[in-house]
Amino acid sequence: MQELRLRTPRPASDRLRFLDWSRGLAVVIMLQGHVFHSFSRNDLREKGPYLLSQLFGGQGPAIFLFLTGITLAFLIDRRERQGLGRAARWRAAVERSAYLWVLAFLFRAQLWLFAYPGSSWRDLFKVDILNCMGFAIALFSLTALLTTAQRVRVGAILGTAIAAVAPLVSLVDWSFLPAGISDYFVPNYAAFAFFPWAAFIAFGISAGSLLRMTPAQDMGRLMQWAALMGLVLVVAGEYFSNLPYDFYPKPEFWLNGPGLVTIKLGVILLVAPFAWLWCEIGNPRWSFVSQLGTTSLIVYWVHIEIVYGRWLGLWHQTFSAWQCGAASVAVIALMVAVSVARTKFPKLVRRRVAARMPQMAERELVFAQPTLGD
């Protein structure tokens, strides 16, 4: 395949701006999906606009989890390049898992507190996407014991195995376990279980490790192969999911279907080359999509409270399709403003502190001078 080359090479951090753009796209998809889910009238939930919104909305979490795997792979590889041993790399991965666990429970606690007394204590233990990330990374931290090249293969194998086993996990009777525990690994429409969602993190570990091994001049070729593989996965996933027979006794395509994981992975591999072309060749100086991607955590945190919280509860399940569309645009614009504030405010504070430092130092020097009484 013909290689795409840039006239001037870019720094590694610049070359990977497409990851922020991809994450920002997932944020946009998530925002519109949550707005439609929260505000759409019940009689419209079997019609085109709502179904289309939720179909695209389901791709957002897959992108988030995939990029989480890439971030983990970058973290481990960076520690390896710094000369740290296997144990130190493993501890770094475990610390990332613990960080996500803390965020997950803080997030649930804030939602529970803001909804009190209408909230149940069980809401504190809901398995959301941050819980899935923390749980999966705790298990995948063992990949830190491998080399970067080995993680490319192992990540792909783990992702494939998780997707393939997910329908079988659903066949087992897990009723002897509390829901708060089984939700972490049993496929569930109301939770982000390890099966099959963690497959995207594993695939992300593989992709992130491959990115770290790819020289700058070969990124174009890698993106071409990613697009080709993505197209093949989408077609293959669609074909095998529509066969007149199935490999599993009781498959549920939208819950635990390996075909659905295959299609979503294919879409991710199609999005990545587009994002790379947009950021590298189009080279926008600023993009609201990339902006959302750089602050995805706070955007996720704030919008959940706005969209699902009591603040706009009067309009929940009351909007028409066009009203949901308008509300989606408004929420996206508001989250862009929140994102910009999150980016600019700390810089402004640091700039003002830096500007005041010479004056403060001069004042301290004056106070430190000996007086005649000394």
Steps between C-alpha positions, in 0.01 A plus 500: 500500500626846413638680803370841599786735588506847647735765367627589846524246783312576818590429862361175643253690718373683189472180299263351756257790514257278313445307823357813666282558193374142513424535871320827430289330235403240759400784734276658233340162428448441873346843561237473229422141598444590865288804412269292281487224762410738782263744330331311215130420545418135560279478191797600281741237625412249230547746213786599274667804663516344846617160375764664279619709793540195722664299224773761468500553877603140556824563313616769744583270796688264270724787384556614859602152612722446197682828566535404867686189387724716279574730795592200717731368228670841475545512878661156518721562196616836642602331823680232299691764301596666828676179595257392772468131575194281467387550859518880467306493174236278658467738797450793262215313329343408834520863609312601185234242586472633855467855368207398281339310789516810719350714223225245445387499863532878535285534191231266634512670843449843346201380295351329804546809718351742247198271451441442874249412644368358174810287449553145622818384673527237226574780253837539669605159367375525145759368255558791266765543231760630750447188713550284193824685419635460853409131523634412155827690540559329834491168313684622192774652715673163466580590140756740648717193559529458122695696242327752275521265201347218704213724612399552137424130463372432852260796494345380174468145634341616827251724319397219267464253789287738710265567209474129417432391860240770580195301372611197703528708818135601452395133498624441856261556790670767714202561729700377802713816478386847610409722205773747595760229436355315203444828313877534471535204265156369393362667183231744607305769315513726808873469573841498333607144572847359432339270242492626229596868563855432622580356157536856371757581771699192404489594132605850602804360683597322179447810286680730744801271513508491120484879484797526736700272270412688181749765376363840398564438130291181508187643662328557166549139399375381840185712465433353155522148637276598793233629259518183292478278808212707636303457179563124503388471862177693441408286198601174674315587821186588306522185285553247781238666721236446233566135427188277529670297775708597803802363683347571842186346661334829604675795339391861554659719237451833681606362838789259457538435128858458376373633169405830662847530656653427160291768328574762767871422486486538123333839534772610744768397251322707234467802727870503592633553142241770436600676820867467408444652155295781648762590759812441288404617153208729580702626801227709669640754747207436733215252495211480743510122455865479608426744779233269639741209466766664718254550787272200453490408870360828630261520203374151578463584868317832451267398219368193683376722783346748255335247271385243756493703822207672666593842359315438172277222630187690399580439132610137522316282244302797364693613188425434136776387264586850380500631857744225598717599204499864609570399860793287381654799323448714811657241732798450267553879485477522880752218542740668258478810722566285808794336323654831396458635854666187639794552262537877525431568868800310645727663241364842589559439870856378437569798274380747762696326775813506282445870430477575870802295599761773422301753704466254788871419484591869499273565798654211693845634416408844636366347820817294533735805483664587836378821662694749709369332811659172390 
